[in-house]
Amino acid sequence: MDLRNINLDYKLKLSFLMREFEFESAPRHLKIKEFINDGFIVDMDNPIITLPERKLNYNFMTGEAWWILDGRNDVRSLSKYMGKIERYSDDGVRFFGAYGPKIVDQLSYCIQILVKDRDTRQSCLTIWRQNPSFSKDIPCTVSLQFFLRENRLYTVANMRSQDIWLGLPYDAFNFSAISFFVCLSLRKILSQPTIKLGELYINAASRHLYETDEEDALKITKGPLPSDMDFSFNRALDNYKDPYHFITALKLSSDNFPRAEIFTMEDKFKRLESSKII
């Protein structure tokens, strides 16, 4: 497995999309630059973008991962981490395209089929809704697929659409966190602590950048590359015995690290890695 740097890869992908885009289009009358059928590879050991110009909401990052793995679709428990996300709900109560219920309903199958046959190609779950009705929240992800190869878990995410600015940084962490749960489960069921996380392949049918985000994206392409954050999901595998403890840790990490000077992003994720949140 190649050593990857998600900050560098993200900067390069942003720059390449802005300069070498394949199409300019305007779905819903909103102008975008776009690649069709584009790939992005993430080392799931450290899938956290830390570019300061991006100004990511790290409590939302871990909070959304908890919300998904807890099987939720309600607006209230997610909007506490990012209030403006409520505008994507049709009724202000639920999200039609929530990933959680679909993922939780199928994740045990994905794990069990890998236990039965480590080389299987059938460990798949679908998030897309067949014949979806009109909604402000149509899921961007079609499916997730898991492969166990040479004691590493690899994940393939197939997406109909991915916003490189708003979506990719959070998708990279969420898909890795879901994979971490699967990896923990396999280690426990198979009694094989040598299983680790490998790479995440995000295949987007449309990877795009909205015109309204181009100015901010340009600042990232011209800015310096930050130092790597000392975080490792693979080290964390040794600190969690129960996969469901990890879901609880995501929630506590999101609720107990408000934006305050006494807490740093590095401290938040180091505590998540250690499983000692409070």
Buried (B, 14 or more C-beta within 10 A) or exposed (E): BEEBEBBEBBBEBBBEBBEEBBEEEEEEEEBBBBBEEBEBBBBBBBBBBBBEBBEBBBBBBBBBBBBBBBBBBBBEBBBBBBEEBBEBBBEEEBBBBBBBBBBBEBBEEBBEBBBEEBEBEEBBBBBBEEEEEEBEBBBBBBBBBBBBEEEBBBBBBBBBBBBBBEBBBBBBBBBBBBBBBBBBBBBBEBEEEEBBBBBBBBBBBBBBBBEEBBEEBBEBBEEEEEEEBEBBBBBBBEBBEEBEEBBBBBBBBBBEBEEEEEBEBEEBBBBBBEBEBE
